[in-house]
Amino acid sequence: MSSVRGQRTPADSSLHEACLYTGMSDLADLIVRLGGRPGLDPPMLAVVSSAVIATLREELGDEDSPRLRLVDIRLAGRNPTRMIPELLRFIDDHPDQPVLVVTEPMWPGRSPAEYATLVQTEALCNVALRKHAATVICAYHVPIVDGVAVHHEIVHDAARTHPVIIETDGERWESLRYADPMALAGSCLHPLPDPPPAAYTLAFDATDLYGLGQSVISRDPHTRLLAERLPDLELAVTEAAAELIAHTGASGRLRIWAEQNVLICELQTRHQLTDALAGRRPSSNTPHGLLVANELCDLVQIDAHPTGTTVRLHITIPRQGLS
């Protein structure tokens, strides 16, 4: 790797960097140091763990700073597909100003589906940030075993999705593993694992959109497990299907099944959704389509491929539904 200075050029006004840290205090100190750079004073968004937030508030002594917004990553980023809209909203809130964003997108216990979607999101972040004056630093924990840093799969993927690696001491390096964002994003989820053979199946087209969500709820017994989250499923299914048909002009197939403590609803068409950021651009008007599904579901996976497009909506089944 070669050292980089990180100066922006007119053709590239954004920086997307992966920060490798070994201790929570190192990450908090980095955020404080970045936010306190003389003369810069950028608006900051820190989407990090509750532990890091507590440390920051203790160090900064100001919970209501107008310049620093603190958000719990487990609330805002459990569904990784929701992270890019959160970032773009923050940028839009500060027009004509460079902004600084620090995120902590990975934590122990993320499911394989969440992790694959996170890698896709990190790749697409490079696309979403084009022409924006923003510095986005994504922090990844590197465990220490017997005094040696363990560079596992997560670090490898961070190097593939970030053109620059930054260490907590401020040293920055060009990532030699950085991959083409569109190619990587297209391969992260493809192909998705097959649904179980017994999955409930329903064909749909543009004439079926009104009431499609209600039709699913009334016909598939698994949906009863969602209890009070049934309205979320109904609206998410209808909105996602409407956007798929609007963008692909195709009819589709809906399948639904329960997997451990999650209800999964899959919408599939035979045509490719060509907008790589579909469902990830915040709307200035009333949100619709995949953006609504993103807000309502615990995980949204979008696999857009020349052979077709598959969208999977995941909603966690409440404990009372499992009893």
N, C-alpha and C positions, 0 to 999 in steps of 0.2 A: 504494500500500500504506500501511496505517496502522500505527504502532508499537504493540506490545502489551507488557503487563507480564508476561503468562504466569502469573498467579495462578490456581490451581485453584479450582473451585467444587464444591459437593457433588454436582452432577449430572455432573461431568466430572473424574474423578480422574486422568486420564492426559494426557500431552502427547506429541504425535508431531510432530517438527520436522525440517526439512531444513536441514543446515548446508552452506553453499557456501564451499569453501576453495580457495586457489590453490597452497599449498605443503604438503608432507608435515609440515614442522615446525610449521606453523600448526595442523594437526589434532592433532598430539601435544600441543602447548601447550594447546589447548582442553580436551583430555581431562584433563590435569594440573590445569588451573585449575578445571574443573567438580568434579573429585574432591576438591579441596582447599578447597571453600567452608566457611568457619567455621560450626560448629554443625550442619551437615547430615550429613556423613559417611555418604552412602548406599552400600549395596552396589553395586558397579559391574561391568558386563560390557562389555568392549570387543571387538567382533568386527570386526577391522580387518586390514589387510595386514601381512605379516611385517616389512616395512620400518618401519611405524609401531610395531609391537610392539617391535622392536629399539630404536627411539628412546625409547619409553616406559620400557623397562627401564633404559636408560642414564640417563634423567633421574630416575627414581624410586629407582633403586638397590636395589630389593627385588623379586625375581622371584616371591616366594611370599607376597605380601600376601593376607591372608584376606579383604580387602575388595574387591580388584580382580582380576577374572578376565580373562585375555587369551586370545583364540581367533583363529586364523588364518581370515580370511573365505573364503579359497579352499578351505579344507577344510570349513568349516561351511556355506558359503553358495553353493557352486557350483550346487546345486539350490536356487533361491530358495524353493520351496515348503517347504523344511525350516527356513527361518529363523523363522517364527512359532512352531513347536513349541519351538525353542531358546530363544526369548525367554520363552515362557510357562513353561517349566521353570525358568528362572532366577527368574522372579517367584514361582513356587510354592515354590522353595527358601528364600524369604525372606518368609514369611507375616507380615502386619501391619507390613511395612516398605516404605516407598517405595524403589524401585530406580532406578538410572540406567543406561541402555544406550546405547552409541555403536556404530554399525555403519558400515561402508564398503562398501555393497552392489554398487557398480559399478566395473568396471575395464576397461581396454582389452582387446579380444579376446573379450569375451562374445559368444556367438552371438545372432542375431536371436530365436531361440526362447527362449533364456535371458533376454534383455532383456524381451521381452513378458511372460514369467512373473514377472519381477522387478517390473514395473509393477503387475501384478495383486496380487502379494504386498504391495507397499507400500500399495495401496488397502485390502486386507483387514486390514492391521495396525490401521487405525483402528477396525475392527469388533472385532478380537480384544482390543484394549486397553480396551474399555469396562468400567468398574467396577474397573479395576486402578489401583493407585497407582504409576504408572511414568512416567518420562520417557525417551522413546526419541528419540535424535538420529541421523538418517541422513545421513552425510557424502558430499557429491558434489563431485568435483574440477571446478573451472572453469579451463580453460586460459587463459593470457595470451598473446596474439599482438600483437606490436608495441605492448606496453604497455597493451593493452585486453583486459578480460575477455570471453571469448567465451561467450555464453549460448546453448548449442545445445539440441537436442531433449531431452537428458537433464535439463537444468535445467528446461525447460518441463514435463516429466513429473513432476519432483520437486515443482514448485509445484502440480501437479494432485493429488498424493497426500499432501501434507502441509499441514495448516491453518496452520502457522507456519513462516517462514523465519528462520534464525538465522545471523548472520555471526560470523566467528571473534573479533571484538572484543566479542561479547556482545550486540550490537544485534539485536532481534527484531522481525519484521514479520508482519502478517497476510497470508496468501496470497490474493489476489483470484482466482486461477485454481483454487482448491481445488474438486474435483468430488465429487459424491455417491459415497461409497466403493462401495456395492453396484452402482450403475449402471456405474461405471468398471470394476470387477472383472469384471462380466459381459461387457463389450465388449472387453477386452484381447486375448483369445485367439479370439474368435468373428468369423468362422469360421476354423478351423485350415486350413492348406493341404491340399489333397487328397493322399492317398497315391498312389503310382504305380499304374498299372493292373495291374501284375504282382504286387502285394502278395499274400502268402499270406493266405487268408481262411477263417475257421472260425466257425460259429454255435455259441452256447453258451447254456445256461440253468442253473437251480439243480441239476439232476441231473448236470451235467457238471463241477461245480467240483472235485470230487476228481480229481486227476490232470490238470487242465486245463493247468497249466504243463508237465508232462511230455509231454502230447500235442503241444504247440507245439514243444517241443525235438525230438521224434522225427520230426515231419513237415516242418519248414521247414529247408532247408539253411543259411540265413543264421545260424542260432543256433550252428552249430559254430564260428563266428568268435569267439565269446565265451570259449572255452576255460574257464579256471577260474571265470569269472563266470556260468556256466550255472546253478548253484544259485540265484544272486541273481535271475535272470530267472524261473526256475520258481516261486519263492516269491512274487515280486512280482506276477506275472500272477494266480496263484491268489488271493492276498489282495485285490488290487484288484477282481477280478471278484466276489468274495464280498461286498465292501462295496457295490458298485454294485447287485447284485441285492437285497441286504438293504434298501437305502434306496429303490430305485425299484420293486422287485417285478417287474422286467421281464427278459426274455431279452435277449441281446445278440449282437454280432458282434465278432470279434477279427480284426485285420489286423496283419501284421508285414512289415517290410522294412528293408533297410540303406540308409543315406544317408551317403555319404562314410565317416567313421570311427565312425558311430553306428548301433546297432541300435535300431529304434523299434517298440514293440509298442502297438497302439491297441485299447482296449476301448470299445465304443460301445453305448448303449442308446437307445431311443426316448422315454424318460421323463427328466424333469429331476431332477437331484440338488439338493434344495432347501436342504441345509445348506451354507452358503457356506464354512464352516470345516472341512468334512469332510477328514480327512487332515492337519489342522493343529493339532488339539488333542492334547497329550500325554496318554497314558493312565497312570493310577496302577497299573493291572494290566499284564498282558502286552500289548505293542502288537499291533495287528491291522489288517487292511484296508489302506486307503490310507496310513496312518501307517507301516506296514511297507514299503510300496513306496517311500515317501519316503526311508526310511533306506537302502534297497538300491540305488536308481537314481541316476544322475548328473543327471537332470532328470525332473520329473513335471509334466505340464500337465493341468489340469482345466478343461474348458470345459463349464459347466453352463448350459443354455439351455432355454427353453420347448420347443424342437423336439427336445431330447434332450441326453444327456450324453456327452462324449467325454473319455477319459483316455488320455494318451500317456505311456508309460514309455520313457525314453531311457537306454541303457547304452553307454558308450564301448567300442569294440572294441579289445582289446589289440593292440599293435604286431605281435606274432607272428601274430595272426589275420589281419592285413592283408598279410602277406608271401606 
